[in-house]
Amino acid sequence: MSACPNTLIDTAVCAPLPVLGRDVTVPLVTGGEVTYAALDYAASAPALQRVWDDVAAYAPYYGSVHRGAGYLSQLSTDLFENSRATVAEFLDCRADDQVVFTRSTTDSLNLLASALPEGCQVFVFETEHHASLLPWGDGARVTCLDAPRTPEQAVTTLERALADRDPYGPALVCVTGASNVTGELWPVRELAAAAHAHGARIVLDAAQLAPHHPVSVQELDVDWVAFSGHKLYAPFGSGVLAGRADWLRAAKPYLAGGGASRTVARRPDGAVDVEWHTTAARHEAGSPNVIGVYAIASACKALTEAGFDSLVAREQSLVSAVRTGLAAIPEVTVLSLFGDEAPRVGVISFVVQGWNSSHFAAALSAEYGIGVRDGLFCAHPLVRTLLGSDPQDPGECGAPEAAPGEKSLNAIRVSFGAGTPDEHVERFLDAVRELVAQGARWTYRTEDGRCVPDTTG
């Protein structure tokens, strides 16, 4: 493979962004060490070196946010609120949108679920990650829609479901921007138009989209967007919910406590009167994760300055290389909902005939120093639909290997992004070809439901 798989792309444009861990070496069970190939970006992307440097430079100066009169507190408060403005700009939010800082995408969507008006109907496809599939049960009527097989079918399915709903009550559609299983892009703008045409609102789960593509709240015409810092090349522990303020202002605070309240007074009868904030602070009780928030803002700036056109072009060359390489191996089947021609980000799931996915992933790690993911990827209904497996199958990672012709119970996922060197993709494809052709060189056993190298002998 050349330094840049697609020769139409300038090699300078193809340079990966510097990330933490790019030079880390790991031991191989067969002996020796190798530079670790991190190909599990869809779970957590490595932090950009730029983000880490920004955080390290700020760390000696951090202080209590919104709490103190001292210089460091004022500095931290300004940085915290400026980070909010940076995220709003990154997402191209409307002027009156709120940006609420949370712990993660899961936290963001649970926050929104707690803010739904009474009697709200929620429409969600079974293809969603559990973070956007599961939060809506309390106080809402949830309609889970079947997995579409084309983007057009997704829009048609939603339109039909919305046409049958109570036209006078509130409704919300939740949809992913890019699948965490197949990497396929969803028709967000068209789904938003369908939702609004039927009086519903829409929230975009951008956890897998924002690290790979620009996300414009205004162009997509979504009402809210949620994403996580740890998938956007920032350290763990912070997330974002951004969008329309009215439902958030009307809802009870997500957490009750300091920072969410404007005034608190005790009445003569012993009860407590509280006036809650109407700004984003209403749902940000407690001391905020200022470093996590600043890290997200730093990542937003770094991606914007690097240029999404260049990042997307480079990533698509890697996607093409991986898909072409896997397609040349008859024993490998790549999972897809919308078909081979569907646009997608750097997330690809597959199964290997005759291999248990946990065994294959363990061998990639132990024998080649390559980190991928195996299982159902917190998207059980989708993966089982793609595999054609019984919904009652346990899906244990240590399940017996699938024989030729049998259906796999789980899958393997390789994912990459702005920090992935071309060499890591090449190593991955070479390793897959070698494992399929020659088998594992080591013996593995099941431990706590996972395949691990057997080192007992």
C-alpha positions in Angstrom: 0.0 0.0 0.0 1.3 3.4 -0.9 1.6 6.2 1.7 -1.7 7.4 0.5 -4.0 4.6 -0.9 -5.9 6.9 -3.2 -3.2 8.5 -5.4 -5.7 11.3 -6.4 -5.3 12.7 -2.9 -2.2 14.8 -2.1 0.0 12.9 0.3 0.4 16.0 2.5 -3.4 16.0 2.9 -3.3 12.4 3.8 -1.1 12.8 6.9 -2.9 11.5 10.0 -3.4 14.0 12.9 -1.1 13.3 15.8 -2.8 11.4 18.6 -1.7 10.1 22.0 -0.5 6.5 22.0 0.8 6.5 18.4 4.2 5.2 19.5 3.0 2.8 22.2 4.4 -0.7 21.9 2.6 -3.8 23.2 3.8 -7.4 23.8 2.8 -10.2 21.5 2.0 -13.6 22.9 4.3 -15.1 20.3 7.2 -13.1 21.5 8.5 -9.6 21.0 6.7 -6.2 20.8 5.0 -4.2 18.1 3.6 -0.7 17.8 0.0 -0.9 18.8 -2.5 -0.4 16.0 -5.6 1.2 17.6 -8.5 0.3 15.3 -11.4 0.7 17.8 -12.1 4.4 17.2 -15.9 3.8 17.2 -15.7 2.9 20.9 -13.2 5.6 21.9 -10.9 7.5 19.7 -7.4 8.4 21.0 -7.0 11.9 22.2 -5.5 14.3 19.7 -2.1 15.5 20.8 -3.3 19.1 20.3 -6.1 18.5 22.8 -3.8 17.0 25.4 -1.4 19.8 25.0 -4.1 22.4 25.5 -5.5 20.6 28.6 -2.0 20.3 30.1 -1.3 24.0 29.5 -4.5 25.0 31.2 -4.4 22.5 34.1 -2.2 24.6 36.5 -4.7 27.4 36.2 -8.0 25.7 36.7 -10.3 26.7 39.5 -14.0 26.5 40.6 -16.4 27.5 37.8 -19.1 30.0 38.5 -18.1 29.8 42.2 -15.3 32.1 43.0 -14.0 35.7 42.8 -10.4 34.7 42.5 -8.4 35.1 39.3 -8.2 31.3 38.5 -12.0 30.9 39.1 -12.7 33.8 36.8 -10.3 32.3 34.2 -11.9 28.9 34.4 -15.4 30.4 34.2 -14.5 32.3 31.1 -12.9 29.2 29.6 -15.9 27.1 30.4 -18.4 29.5 28.8 -16.1 30.2 25.8 -16.0 26.4 25.3 -19.8 26.5 25.1 -19.6 29.1 22.4 -17.0 27.1 20.5 -19.2 24.0 20.5 -22.2 26.0 19.3 -20.1 27.3 16.4 -18.8 23.8 15.7 -22.3 22.5 15.4 -23.6 25.6 13.6 -26.3 26.1 16.2 -29.2 28.6 15.9 -28.8 31.8 17.9 -31.3 30.8 20.6 -30.2 27.2 21.0 -28.7 26.0 24.3 -25.5 24.0 24.6 -25.7 21.8 27.7 -22.6 19.9 28.9 -23.2 16.3 30.1 -21.1 13.2 30.7 -21.6 11.5 27.4 -24.1 10.9 24.5 -25.9 8.4 26.7 -26.2 11.1 29.4 -27.3 13.7 26.9 -30.2 11.6 25.5 -31.3 10.6 29.0 -31.4 14.3 29.8 -33.6 15.0 26.8 -35.8 12.0 27.7 -36.3 13.5 31.1 -37.4 16.8 29.5 -40.1 15.3 27.1 -43.5 17.0 27.5 -46.2 14.8 29.0 -47.7 12.3 26.5 -44.8 12.7 24.1 -44.6 10.0 21.5 -41.1 8.8 20.5 -40.2 7.1 17.2 -36.9 5.3 17.0 -35.5 2.7 14.6 -34.4 -0.7 16.0 -31.1 0.1 14.3 -30.1 2.6 17.0 -27.3 2.3 19.5 -28.7 1.5 23.0 -27.8 5.0 24.1 -30.5 6.3 21.7 -32.8 3.2 21.8 -33.4 2.8 25.5 -33.8 6.1 27.4 -37.4 6.9 26.3 -39.5 4.4 28.2 -40.6 6.5 31.2 -43.4 8.8 30.5 -43.4 8.4 26.7 -45.1 6.1 24.2 -42.3 4.5 22.2 -42.7 3.1 18.7 -39.7 1.1 17.6 -39.5 1.0 13.8 -38.2 -1.9 11.7 -34.7 -1.7 10.2 -34.9 -0.1 6.7 -32.9 -1.6 3.9 -32.4 1.7 2.0 -32.3 5.4 3.1 -35.4 6.0 1.1 -37.2 3.2 3.0 -36.1 4.8 6.3 -37.9 8.0 5.3 -41.0 6.2 4.0 -41.2 4.1 7.2 -41.0 7.1 9.4 -43.6 9.1 7.4 -46.0 6.2 7.7 -45.5 5.9 11.4 -45.9 9.6 12.0 -49.0 9.8 9.8 -50.7 7.3 12.3 -49.8 9.2 15.4 -51.9 11.5 17.5 -51.6 14.7 15.5 -52.1 17.0 18.5 -49.6 15.6 20.9 -45.9 16.2 21.1 -43.6 13.8 19.3 -39.9 13.2 19.0 -37.9 11.2 16.4 -34.4 9.9 17.4 -32.0 8.9 14.7 -28.3 8.2 14.4 -26.2 10.2 11.9 -23.8 7.3 11.2 -24.2 3.7 12.3 -21.8 2.5 15.0 -22.1 -1.0 13.4 -21.9 -0.5 9.6 -20.6 3.1 9.5 -23.4 3.9 7.0 -24.7 7.5 6.9 -28.4 8.0 7.5 -30.6 10.5 5.6 -30.8 12.9 8.5 -32.0 15.9 6.6 -34.8 14.0 4.9 -35.8 12.4 8.2 -35.9 15.8 9.8 -38.1 17.2 7.0 -40.5 14.2 7.4 -40.6 14.7 11.2 -41.3 18.4 10.9 -43.9 17.9 8.2 -45.9 15.8 10.7 -45.4 18.2 13.7 -42.7 16.1 15.4 -39.2 17.1 16.5 -36.0 15.2 15.9 -32.8 14.6 17.9 -29.6 13.5 16.1 -27.3 11.0 17.8 -24.0 12.3 16.3 -21.6 10.2 18.4 -20.3 8.5 15.3 -20.9 11.3 12.8 -19.3 14.3 14.5 -15.8 12.9 14.6 -15.9 12.1 10.8 -18.1 14.8 9.2 -19.1 18.4 9.8 -22.5 18.6 11.6 -24.7 21.6 11.0 -27.8 21.9 13.1 -29.1 24.5 10.7 -28.4 22.6 7.5 -29.7 19.3 8.8 -32.6 21.2 10.4 -32.5 19.0 13.5 -33.9 20.1 16.8 -31.2 18.7 19.0 -27.8 17.0 18.6 -25.9 14.8 21.0 -22.3 13.6 21.0 -19.5 12.5 23.3 -16.0 13.9 23.8 -14.3 10.5 23.9 -15.3 9.8 20.3 -14.3 13.2 19.2 -10.6 12.8 20.1 -11.0 14.3 23.6 -10.5 12.4 26.9 -13.3 10.6 28.7 -16.0 12.1 30.8 -17.8 14.9 28.8 -20.6 15.2 26.3 -23.0 17.6 24.7 -26.7 18.1 24.2 -27.3 21.1 21.9 -30.5 22.5 20.5 -33.9 24.1 21.2 -34.3 25.6 24.6 -38.1 25.5 25.2 -38.5 21.8 26.3 -35.3 22.1 28.4 -36.5 25.3 30.1 -39.9 23.7 30.9 -38.5 20.5 32.3 -37.5 19.8 35.9 -33.7 20.1 36.3 -31.9 16.9 35.3 -30.1 17.0 38.7 -31.2 19.1 41.6 -28.4 20.9 43.3 -26.0 23.8 43.3 -25.5 25.6 40.0 -29.0 24.6 38.7 -30.8 26.9 41.1 -31.0 30.7 40.9 -32.4 31.3 44.4 -33.4 29.0 47.3 -35.4 30.1 50.3 -37.0 28.3 53.2 -40.7 29.1 53.9 -42.1 29.4 57.4 -43.8 26.0 57.1 -40.4 24.4 56.5 -40.7 23.8 52.8 -38.1 25.1 50.3 -38.9 27.4 47.5 -36.5 27.1 44.5 -36.2 29.3 41.4 -34.3 27.3 38.8 -32.2 28.7 36.1 -33.7 28.9 32.6 -30.3 28.7 30.9 -28.2 25.6 30.2 -27.1 25.8 33.9 -30.6 24.4 34.8 -29.3 20.9 33.8 -25.7 21.3 34.9 -25.9 21.0 38.6 -22.8 20.4 40.6 -19.2 21.3 39.9 -18.7 20.9 36.1 -16.0 18.9 34.4 -14.3 22.0 33.1 -11.2 20.1 31.8 -13.5 17.7 29.9 -15.5 20.6 28.5 -12.3 22.4 27.5 -11.0 19.2 25.8 -14.2 19.0 23.7 -13.8 22.6 22.6 -10.2 22.0 21.8 -11.1 19.0 19.7 -13.7 21.0 17.9 -11.1 23.7 17.0 -8.5 21.1 16.0 -10.9 19.3 13.6 -12.2 22.6 12.1 -8.6 23.9 11.6 -7.5 20.6 10.0 -10.3 20.9 7.5 -13.1 18.4 7.3 -12.7 18.2 3.5 -9.2 16.8 3.9 -10.1 14.6 6.8 -13.1 13.1 5.0 -11.0 12.6 1.8 -8.3 10.8 3.7 -10.7 8.6 5.7 -12.6 7.6 2.6 -9.3 6.3 1.1 -8.9 4.1 4.2 -12.5 3.0 4.0 -12.0 2.0 0.4 -8.8 0.1 1.2 -10.4 -1.8 4.0 -13.5 -2.7 2.1 -11.6 -3.7 -1.0 -9.2 -5.8 1.1 -11.9 -7.6 3.0 -14.0 -8.2 -0.2 -11.0 -10.1 -1.7 -11.2 -12.7 1.2 -14.0 -15.2 0.4 -14.4 -16.2 4.0 -15.2 -12.7 5.1 -18.7 -11.1 5.0 -19.0 -7.4 5.6 -22.2 -6.3 7.3 -24.3 -3.7 5.6 -27.8 -2.3 5.9 -28.0 0.0 2.8 -25.7 -1.9 0.5 -22.1 -1.5 -0.9 -22.6 1.9 -2.5 -23.9 3.6 0.6 -21.7 6.4 1.9 -20.1 5.6 5.3 -17.6 6.6 7.8 -14.6 4.6 9.0 -16.6 1.9 10.9 -16.8 -1.6 9.3 -18.2 -4.8 10.9 -17.7 -8.2 9.5 -17.8 -11.9 10.3 -15.3 -14.7 9.3 -16.6 -18.1 8.3 -15.6 -20.7 10.8 -14.4 -18.3 13.4 -16.0 -17.1 16.6 -15.6 -13.3 16.5 -14.2 -13.1 20.0 -11.5 -15.7 19.0 -10.6 -13.7 15.9 -10.4 -10.4 17.7 -8.3 -12.0 20.5 -5.9 -13.4 17.9 -5.6 -10.0 16.2 -4.6 -8.5 19.5 -2.4 -11.1 21.0 -0.6 -12.1 17.8 -0.5 -8.9 15.8 -0.9 -6.0 18.3 -4.1 -4.8 16.6 -7.0 -3.6 18.7 -10.5 -4.1 17.3 -13.9 -4.8 18.9 -16.1 -7.9 18.8 -19.7 -8.6 20.0 -23.0 -6.8 19.4 -21.6 -3.3 19.9 -24.4 -2.0 22.2 -26.7 -2.3 19.1 -28.1 -5.8 19.7 -31.3 -5.6 17.5 -29.3 -4.2 14.6 -26.5 -6.7 14.7 -28.9 -9.6 15.1 -30.9 -8.3 12.1 -27.7 -8.1 10.0 -26.6 -11.5 11.1 -30.0 -13.1 10.6 -29.7 -14.6 14.1 -32.5 -15.4 16.5 -33.2 -12.5 18.8 -33.1 -15.0 21.7 -29.5 -16.1 20.9 -27.3 -15.2 23.9 -24.7 -13.6 21.7 -21.9 -14.5 24.2 -18.5 -13.6 23.0 -17.3 -17.1 24.0 -19.9 -19.0 22.1 -18.8 -22.0 20.0 -17.3 -21.2 16.6 -19.7 -21.0 13.7 -19.2 -23.8 11.3 -19.4 -23.2 7.6 -23.0 -22.3 6.7 -24.0 -21.5 10.3 -25.0 -18.1 11.4 -22.7 -16.1 13.5 -23.9 -14.8 16.9 -21.7 -11.7 17.0 -19.3 -9.8 14.7 -16.0 -8.0 14.5 -15.7 -4.3 14.1 -12.7 -2.3 12.8 -12.9 1.5 13.1 -10.5 4.3 12.4 -10.3 8.0 11.8 -8.2 11.1 11.6 -5.3 9.7 13.6 -5.0 6.3 11.8 -1.8 5.7 9.9 -2.0 3.9 6.6 0.3 1.3 7.9 -2.2 0.2 10.6 -4.8 -0.5 7.9 -2.2 -2.5 5.9 -1.2 -4.5 9.0 -4.9 -5.2 9.8 -5.6 -6.5 6.3 -2.4 -8.6 6.2 -3.4 -10.1 9.6 -6.9 -11.0 8.5 -5.6 -12.7 5.4 -3.0 -14.6 7.4 -5.5 -15.7 10.1 -8.0 -16.9 7.6 -5.4 -18.8 5.6 -3.3 -20.3 8.3 -5.3 -20.0 11.5 -4.2 -18.8 14.9 -0.7 -19.6 16.0 -1.6 -19.7 19.7 -4.1 -21.6 21.8 -7.0 -19.7 23.3 -9.5 -20.4 26.1 -12.7 -18.8 27.3 -12.4 -16.7 30.4 -15.4 -14.7 31.7 -17.1 -15.1 28.4 -14.2 -13.9 26.3 -11.5 -15.6 24.3 -8.0 -15.0 25.8 -4.6 -16.4 25.1 -4.0 -19.6 27.1 -0.8 -19.0 29.0 -1.4 -21.7 31.6 0.9 -24.2 29.9 
